[in-house]
C-alpha cells in the first residue's frame, strides 16, 4: 500500500532532475553562443576553461545553429564573416603558425589580390598541420626569421599572429621564386608609399632574411 506513494515521489524526483538538467543544458548552450558571438570561431578545447563539454558544439551543429567549416572548428550559422575569416580559422587550427607572404600582404592592404590559400609560416621542426579547410600554403621558417617582425592582431575576437609589413616585404623577396619578383617589388613600393614601414625597418628585415644584396637596388630605386 506504500508503493504508489513511493512511485509518485520517484517520478517527481525524475521530473525535477530532468528539468534541472534541461536548465543546465540551456545555460551552457547560451554560454557557448555568447562565446561564439565574441570570438567568431571556436574549437572544443576553448570550452574547457568553462567546464563545458565539446559535445555541446556537436549538438548545436546538429540543430543547425552552428556551421562546421573544418573538422573541430565551429562558427555561428548566421554569422557574417569578415574578409579575414580564413586567416582567423587558420590561426585557431594552427596556433603556432604565423600569417605570411601573400596572406600577410592582403592583411596589410599591400595587394589587391585575395589568395585562395592561407599562407602560413611554421618552424622547420614543427609537425605539418593536417587541415582540410581553409586551404593552407605552408612555408617553413628557421632561425631569427621565425620570430622577427611577428605581430599579434585581434581579429573577430581571436589572436592572430601576422608578420609586420617590413618583414612581409623582405619575405616576399626571399620567396620571389614562389610568388613572383613583380609581387615583391609592388609590395615594396606600396609599403613605402602607404608608410606602412620605414626604410630602416625594411632594411633591418632584409638583413634578417639575408636579402640585403637582393633588395638594395630596388630599395634605392623607389626611395
Phi and psi in degrees as GROMACS dihedral restraints (atoms count N, CA, C in turn):
[ dihedral_restraints ]
;  ai    aj    ak    al  type     phi  dphi    fc
    3     4     5     6     1   -91.7    20    10
    4     5     6     7     1    -8.7    20    10
    6     7     8     9     1   -64.2    20    10
    7     8     9    10     1   -45.4    20    10
    9    10    11    12     1   -56.8    20    10
   10    11    12    13     1   -41.1    20    10
   12    13    14    15     1   -64.9    20    10
   13    14    15    16     1   -40.6    20    10
   15    16    17    18     1   -65.0    20    10
   16    17    18    19     1   -44.1    20    10
   18    19    20    21     1   -62.1    20    10
   19    20    21    22     1   -38.1    20    10
   21    22    23    24     1   -65.0    20    10
   22    23    24    25     1   -43.3    20    10
   24    25    26    27     1   -65.7    20    10
   25    26    27    28     1   -38.2    20    10
   27    28    29    30     1   -63.6    20    10
   28    29    30    31     1   -43.5    20    10
   30    31    32    33     1   -65.8    20    10
   31    32    33    34     1   -38.6    20    10
   33    34    35    36     1   -63.2    20    10
   34    35    36    37     1   -39.7    20    10
   36    37    38    39     1   -64.8    20    10
   37    38    39    40     1   -41.1    20    10
   39    40    41    42     1   -63.4    20    10
   40    41    42    43     1   -41.1    20    10
   42    43    44    45     1   -63.3    20    10
   43    44    45    46     1   -43.6    20    10
   45    46    47    48     1   -62.5    20    10
   46    47    48    49     1   -45.3    20    10
   48    49    50    51     1   -63.0    20    10
   49    50    51    52     1   -42.7    20    10
   51    52    53    54     1   -61.3    20    10
   52    53    54    55     1   -45.2    20    10
   54    55    56    57     1   -66.4    20    10
   55    56    57    58     1   -37.7    20    10
   57    58    59    60     1   -65.2    20    10
   58    59    60    61     1   -43.9    20    10
   60    61    62    63     1   -65.8    20    10
   61    62    63    64     1   -36.7    20    10
   63    64    65    66     1   -64.6    20    10
   64    65    66    67     1   -40.6    20    10
   66    67    68    69     1   -64.3    20    10
   67    68    69    70     1   -42.8    20    10
   69    70    71    72     1   -62.5    20    10
   70    71    72    73     1   -41.5    20    10
   72    73    74    75     1   -62.7    20    10
   73    74    75    76     1   -43.5    20    10
   75    76    77    78     1   -65.8    20    10
   76    77    78    79     1   -37.6    20    10
   78    79    80    81     1   -63.7    20    10
   79    80    81    82     1   -45.1    20    10
   81    82    83    84     1   -68.5    20    10
   82    83    84    85     1   -35.9    20    10
   84    85    86    87     1   -60.7    20    10
   85    86    87    88     1   -43.7    20    10
   87    88    89    90     1   -65.5    20    10
   88    89    90    91     1   -36.5    20    10
   90    91    92    93     1   -62.7    20    10
   91    92    93    94     1   -42.6    20    10
   93    94    95    96     1   -63.3    20    10
   94    95    96    97     1   -45.0    20    10
   96    97    98    99     1   -65.3    20    10
   97    98    99   100     1   -39.8    20    10
   99   100   101   102     1   -64.9    20    10
  100   101   102   103     1   -40.2    20    10
  102   103   104   105     1   -65.2    20    10
  103   104   105   106     1   -38.9    20    10
  105   106   107   108     1   -67.7    20    10
  106   107   108   109     1   -34.8    20    10
  108   109   110   111     1   -64.7    20    10
  109   110   111   112     1   -32.2    20    10
  111   112   113   114     1   -82.3    20    10
  112   113   114   115     1   -41.4    20    10
  114   115   116   117     1  -100.7    20    10
  115   116   117   118     1   -20.4    20    10
  117   118   119   120     1    82.1    20    10
  118   119   120   121     1   -38.4    20    10
  120   121   122   123     1  -136.9    20    10
  121   122   123   124     1   137.3    20    10
  123   124   125   126     1  -134.1    20    10
  124   125   126   127     1   148.9    20    10
  126   127   128   129     1  -116.1    20    10
  127   128   129   130     1   155.5    20    10
  129   130   131   132     1   -52.1    20    10
  130   131   132   133     1   -35.7    20    10
  132   133   134   135     1   -64.6    20    10
  133   134   135   136     1   -22.5    20    10
  135   136   137   138     1   -68.6    20    10
  136   137   138   139     1   -17.8    20    10
  138   139   140   141     1   -89.8    20    10
  139   140   141   142     1   -13.1    20    10
  141   142   143   144     1   -58.2    20    10
  142   143   144   145     1   -43.7    20    10
  144   145   146   147     1   -60.3    20    10
  145   146   147   148     1   -22.2    20    10
  147   148   149   150     1   -91.5    20    10
  148   149   150   151     1    -3.5    20    10
  150   151   152   153     1    71.1    20    10
  151   152   153   154     1    29.1    20    10
  153   154   155   156     1  -112.4    20    10
  154   155   156   157     1   134.8    20    10
  156   157   158   159     1   -73.8    20    10
  157   158   159   160     1   146.7    20    10
  159   160   161   162     1   -65.9    20    10
  160   161   162   163     1   -11.4    20    10
  162   163   164   165     1   -58.3    20    10
  163   164   165   166     1   -31.5    20    10
  165   166   167   168     1   -62.2    20    10
  166   167   168   169     1   -33.2    20    10
  168   169   170   171     1   -66.0    20    10
  169   170   171   172     1   -41.6    20    10
  171   172   173   174     1   -64.5    20    10
  172   173   174   175     1   -39.8    20    10
  174   175   176   177     1   -64.0    20    10
  175   176   177   178     1   -45.1    20    10
  177   178   179   180     1   -67.7    20    10
  178   179   180   181     1   -31.3    20    10
  180   181   182   183     1   -67.5    20    10
  181   182   183   184     1   -43.1    20    10
  183   184   185   186     1   -63.4    20    10
  184   185   186   187     1   -30.7    20    10
  186   187   188   189     1   -82.3    20    10
  187   188   189   190     1    -5.8    20    10
  189   190   191   192     1    84.4    20    10
  190   191   192   193     1     7.2    20    10
  192   193   194   195     1   -77.4    20    10
  193   194   195   196     1   -32.7    20    10
  195   196   197   198     1  -117.6    20    10
  196   197   198   199     1   155.7    20    10
  198   199   200   201     1  -104.1    20    10
  199   200   201   202     1   155.9    20    10
  201   202   203   204     1  -127.9    20    10
  202   203   204   205     1    85.4    20    10
  204   205   206   207     1   -65.3    20    10
  205   206   207   208     1   -25.2    20    10
  207   208   209   210     1  -150.2    20    10
  208   209   210   211     1   160.6    20    10
  210   211   212   213     1   -58.1    20    10
  211   212   213   214     1   123.9    20    10
  213   214   215   216     1    80.0    20    10
  214   215   216   217     1    12.6    20    10
  216   217   218   219     1  -128.9    20    10
  217   218   219   220     1   129.4    20    10
  219   220   221   222     1  -129.5    20    10
  220   221   222   223     1   143.5    20    10
  222   223   224   225     1  -137.2    20    10
  223   224   225   226     1   162.8    20    10
  225   226   227   228     1   -68.3    20    10
  226   227   228   229     1   135.9    20    10
  228   229   230   231     1   -63.8    20    10
  229   230   231   232     1   -32.7    20    10
  231   232   233   234     1  -100.8    20    10
  232   233   234   235     1    14.2    20    10
  234   235   236   237     1   -77.5    20    10
  235   236   237   238     1   152.8    20    10
  237   238   239   240     1  -107.3    20    10
  238   239   240   241     1   100.2    20    10
  240   241   242   243     1   -66.8    20    10
  241   242   243   244     1   147.3    20    10
  243   244   245   246     1   -79.7    20    10
  244   245   246   247     1   174.0    20    10
  246   247   248   249     1   -66.8    20    10
  247   248   249   250     1   -12.5    20    10
  249   250   251   252     1   -98.4    20    10
  250   251   252   253     1     9.6    20    10
  252   253   254   255     1   -58.0    20    10
  253   254   255   256     1   -39.4    20    10
  255   256   257   258     1   -63.1    20    10
  256   257   258   259     1   -37.8    20    10
  258   259   260   261     1   -76.0    20    10
  259   260   261   262     1   -27.1    20    10
  261   262   263   264     1   -65.6    20    10
  262   263   264   265     1   -45.2    20    10
  264   265   266   267     1   -63.1    20    10
  265   266   267   268     1   -40.6    20    10
  267   268   269   270     1   -63.5    20    10
  268   269   270   271     1   -39.1    20    10
  270   271   272   273     1   -65.5    20    10
  271   272   273   274     1   -35.8    20    10
  273   274   275   276     1   -71.2    20    10
  274   275   276   277     1   -38.3    20    10
  276   277   278   279     1   -79.3    20    10
  277   278   279   280     1   -31.7    20    10
  279   280   281   282     1  -129.1    20    10
  280   281   282   283     1    74.6    20    10
  282   283   284   285     1   -61.6    20    10
  283   284   285   286     1   -21.7    20    10
  285   286   287   288     1   -90.4    20    10
  286   287   288   289     1    -0.4    20    10
  288   289   290   291     1   -87.5    20    10
  289   290   291   292     1   172.9    20    10
  291   292   293   294     1  -141.2    20    10
  292   293   294   295     1   135.5    20    10
  294   295   296   297     1   -67.2    20    10
  295   296   297   298     1   129.3    20    10
  297   298   299   300     1  -139.9    20    10
  298   299   300   301     1   175.8    20    10
  300   301   302   303     1    46.0    20    10
  301   302   303   304     1  -124.3    20    10
  303   304   305   306     1   -61.7    20    10
  304   305   306   307     1   -36.5    20    10
  306   307   308   309     1   -69.8    20    10
  307   308   309   310     1   -37.1    20    10
  309   310   311   312     1   -69.7    20    10
  310   311   312   313     1   -37.4    20    10
  312   313   314   315     1   -59.0    20    10
  313   314   315   316     1   -44.5    20    10
  315   316   317   318     1   -65.9    20    10
  316   317   318   319     1   -40.6    20    10
  318   319   320   321     1   -62.0    20    10
  319   320   321   322     1   -39.0    20    10
  321   322   323   324     1   -87.4    20    10
  322   323   324   325     1     7.1    20    10
  324   325   326   327     1    58.6    20    10
  325   326   327   328     1    39.0    20    10
  327   328   329   330     1  -101.9    20    10
  328   329   330   331     1     9.2    20    10
  330   331   332   333     1  -156.4    20    10
  331   332   333   334     1   153.1    20    10
  333   334   335   336     1   -94.9    20    10
  334   335   336   337     1    -8.7    20    10
  336   337   338   339     1   -82.0    20    10
  337   338   339   340     1   146.1    20    10
  339   340   341   342     1  -114.3    20    10
  340   341   342   343     1   102.4    20    10
  342   343   344   345     1   -63.1    20    10
  343   344   345   346     1   138.5    20    10
  345   346   347   348     1   -75.8    20    10
  346   347   348   349     1   -16.7    20    10
  348   349   350   351     1  -102.1    20    10
  349   350   351   352     1   155.0    20    10
  351   352   353   354     1   -97.9    20    10
  352   353   354   355     1   116.5    20    10
  354   355   356   357     1   -81.3    20    10
  355   356   357   358     1   121.5    20    10
  357   358   359   360     1  -131.4    20    10
  358   359   360   361     1   129.4    20    10
  360   361   362   363     1   -95.4    20    10
  361   362   363   364     1   135.5    20    10
  363   364   365   366     1  -134.2    20    10
  364   365   366   367     1   163.5    20    10
  366   367   368   369     1   -66.0    20    10
  367   368   369   370     1   151.7    20    10
  369   370   371   372     1   -61.5    20    10
  370   371   372   373     1   -26.1    20    10
  372   373   374   375     1   -93.1    20    10
  373   374   375   376     1    -6.1    20    10
  375   376   377   378     1   -73.4    20    10
  376   377   378   379     1   150.6    20    10
  378   379   380   381     1   -71.8    20    10
  379   380   381   382     1   139.6    20    10
  381   382   383   384     1   -66.7    20    10
  382   383   384   385     1   120.8    20    10
  384   385   386   387     1   -67.3    20    10
  385   386   387   388     1   140.6    20    10
  387   388   389   390     1  -104.0    20    10
  388   389   390   391     1    97.1    20    10
  390   391   392   393     1  -128.6    20    10
  391   392   393   394     1   128.6    20    10
  393   394   395   396     1   -79.4    20    10
  394   395   396   397     1   -42.2    20    10
  396   397   398   399     1  -151.2    20    10
  397   398   399   400     1   140.3    20    10
  399   400   401   402     1   -69.2    20    10
  400   401   402   403     1   163.4    20    10
  402   403   404   405     1   -70.4    20    10
  403   404   405   406     1   124.8    20    10
  405   406   407   408     1  -105.5    20    10
  406   407   408   409     1   142.9    20    10
  408   409   410   411     1  -114.5    20    10
  409   410   411   412     1   103.4    20    10
  411   412   413   414     1   -86.6    20    10
  412   413   414   415     1   132.7    20    10
  414   415   416   417     1  -126.3    20    10
  415   416   417   418     1   132.5    20    10
  417   418   419   420     1   -97.2    20    10
  418   419   420   421     1   126.2    20    10
  420   421   422   423     1  -108.6    20    10
  421   422   423   424     1   157.5    20    10
  423   424   425   426     1  -140.7    20    10
  424   425   426   427     1   165.6    20    10
  426   427   428   429     1    59.9    20    10
  427   428   429   430     1  -143.2    20    10
  429   430   431   432     1   -68.2    20    10
  430   431   432   433     1   -21.9    20    10
  432   433   434   435     1   -63.5    20    10
  433   434   435   436     1   -23.7    20    10
  435   436   437   438     1   -76.7    20    10
  436   437   438   439     1   -26.1    20    10
  438   439   440   441     1  -111.3    20    10
  439   440   441   442     1   -22.1    20    10
  441   442   443   444     1   -67.6    20    10
  442   443   444   445     1   133.4    20    10
  444   445   446   447     1    73.2    20    10
  445   446   447   448     1    14.9    20    10
  447   448   449   450     1   -80.4    20    10
  448   449   450   451     1   124.6    20    10
  450   451   452   453     1  -116.3    20    10
  451   452   453   454     1   157.7    20    10
  453   454   455   456     1  -120.0    20    10
  454   455   456   457     1   120.9    20    10
  456   457   458   459     1  -117.1    20    10
  457   458   459   460     1   142.0    20    10
  459   460   461   462     1   -93.2    20    10
  460   461   462   463     1   116.8    20    10
  462   463   464   465     1  -125.6    20    10
  463   464   465   466     1   122.4    20    10
  465   466   467   468     1    53.3    20    10
  466   467   468   469     1    36.9    20    10
  468   469   470   471     1    79.4    20    10
  469   470   471   472     1     5.1    20    10
  471   472   473   474     1  -115.8    20    10
  472   473   474   475     1   136.3    20    10
  474   475   476   477     1   -77.9    20    10
  475   476   477   478     1   120.8    20    10
  477   478   479   480     1  -119.0    20    10
  478   479   480   481     1   127.1    20    10
  480   481   482   483     1   -86.5    20    10
  481   482   483   484     1   122.0    20    10
  483   484   485   486     1  -134.8    20    10
  484   485   486   487     1   139.3    20    10
  486   487   488   489     1   -74.0    20    10
  487   488   489   490     1   145.8    20    10
  489   490   491   492     1   -63.2    20    10
  490   491   492   493     1   163.2    20    10
  492   493   494   495     1   -55.8    20    10
  493   494   495   496     1   -45.2    20    10
  495   496   497   498     1   -62.7    20    10
  496   497   498   499     1   -45.8    20    10
  498   499   500   501     1   -65.9    20    10
  499   500   501   502     1   -37.0    20    10
  501   502   503   504     1   -63.7    20    10
  502   503   504   505     1   -42.8    20    10
  504   505   506   507     1   -62.7    20    10
  505   506   507   508     1   -45.0    20    10
  507   508   509   510     1   -61.4    20    10
  508   509   510   511     1   -40.6    20    10
  510   511   512   513     1   -63.5    20    10
  511   512   513   514     1   -36.4    20    10
  513   514   515   516     1   -62.8    20    10
  514   515   516   517     1   -37.6    20    10
  516   517   518   519     1   -70.6    20    10
  517   518   519   520     1   -36.6    20    10
  519   520   521   522     1   -66.1    20    10
  520   521   522   523     1   -37.4    20    10
  522   523   524   525     1  -107.2    20    10
  523   524   525   526     1    34.9    20    10
  525   526   527   528     1   -62.9    20    10
  526   527   528   529     1   -25.5    20    10
  528   529   530   531     1   -71.5    20    10
  529   530   531   532     1   -21.7    20    10
  531   532   533   534     1   -88.6    20    10
  532   533   534   535     1   -39.3    20    10
  534   535   536   537     1  -109.8    20    10
  535   536   537   538     1   -14.9    20    10
  537   538   539   540     1   103.6    20    10
  538   539   540   541     1   133.5    20    10
  540   541   542   543     1   -64.1    20    10
  541   542   543   544     1   -33.9    20    10
  543   544   545   546     1   -62.9    20    10
  544   545   546   547     1   -34.9    20    10
  546   547   548   549     1   -66.3    20    10
  547   548   549   550     1   -43.0    20    10
  549   550   551   552     1   -63.7    20    10
  550   551   552   553     1   -43.5    20    10
  552   553   554   555     1   -65.4    20    10
  553   554   555   556     1   -42.8    20    10
  555   556   557   558     1   -63.2    20    10
  556   557   558   559     1   -39.9    20    10
  558   559   560   561     1   -63.5    20    10
  559   560   561   562     1   -39.5    20    10
  561   562   563   564     1   -62.5    20    10
  562   563   564   565     1   -46.6    20    10
  564   565   566   567     1   -62.0    20    10
  565   566   567   568     1   -47.2    20    10
  567   568   569   570     1   -65.3    20    10
  568   569   570   571     1   -37.0    20    10
  570   571   572   573     1   -61.5    20    10
  571   572   573   574     1   -42.0    20    10
  573   574   575   576     1   -76.1    20    10
  574   575   576   577     1   -42.8    20    10
  576   577   578   579     1   -66.4    20    10
  577   578   579   580     1   -33.3    20    10
  579   580   581   582     1   -88.8    20    10
  580   581   582   583     1    -0.6    20    10
  582   583   584   585     1    57.2    20    10
  583   584   585   586     1    40.4    20    10
  585   586   587   588     1   -80.9    20    10
  586   587   588   589     1   -18.1    20    10
  588   589   590   591     1  -158.2    20    10
  589   590   591   592     1   154.2    20    10
  591   592   593   594     1   -89.5    20    10
  592   593   594   595     1   167.7    20    10
  594   595   596   597     1   -61.2    20    10
  595   596   597   598     1   -40.1    20    10
  597   598   599   600     1   -62.8    20    10
  598   599   600   601     1   -40.5    20    10
  600   601   602   603     1   -66.8    20    10
  601   602   603   604     1   -40.4    20    10
  603   604   605   606     1   -65.2    20    10
  604   605   606   607     1   -40.8    20    10
  606   607   608   609     1   -66.3    20    10
  607   608   609   610     1   -40.8    20    10
  609   610   611   612     1   -63.0    20    10
  610   611   612   613     1   -41.7    20    10
  612   613   614   615     1   -66.7    20    10
  613   614   615   616     1   -38.1    20    10
  615   616   617   618     1   -63.2    20    10
  616   617   618   619     1   -38.0    20    10
  618   619   620   621     1   -64.2    20    10
  619   620   621   622     1   -43.5    20    10
  621   622   623   624     1   -62.0    20    10
  622   623   624   625     1   -39.7    20    10
  624   625   626   627     1   -84.2    20    10
  625   626   627   628     1     0.6    20    10
  627   628   629   630     1    58.9    20    10
  628   629   630   631     1    42.2    20    10
  630   631   632   633     1  -116.4    20    10
  631   632   633   634     1    15.7    20    10
  633   634   635   636     1   -55.7    20    10
  634   635   636   637     1   -49.5    20    10
  636   637   638   639     1   -69.1    20    10
  637   638   639   640     1   -31.3    20    10
  639   640   641   642     1   -74.2    20    10
  640   641   642   643     1   -44.9    20    10
  642   643   644   645     1   -82.4    20    10
  643   644   645   646     1   -19.8    20    10
  645   646   647   648     1   -51.8    20    10
  646   647   648   649     1   -54.0    20    10
  648   649   650   651     1   -63.1    20    10
  649   650   651   652     1   -33.9    20    10
  651   652   653   654     1   -73.9    20    10
  652   653   654   655     1   -36.5    20    10
  654   655   656   657     1   -67.0    20    10
  655   656   657   658     1   -40.3    20    10
  657   658   659   660     1   -69.3    20    10
  658   659   660   661     1   -32.2    20    10
  660   661   662   663     1   -72.0    20    10
  661   662   663   664     1   -31.2    20    10
  663   664   665   666     1   -97.2    20    10
  664   665   666   667     1    -5.8    20    10
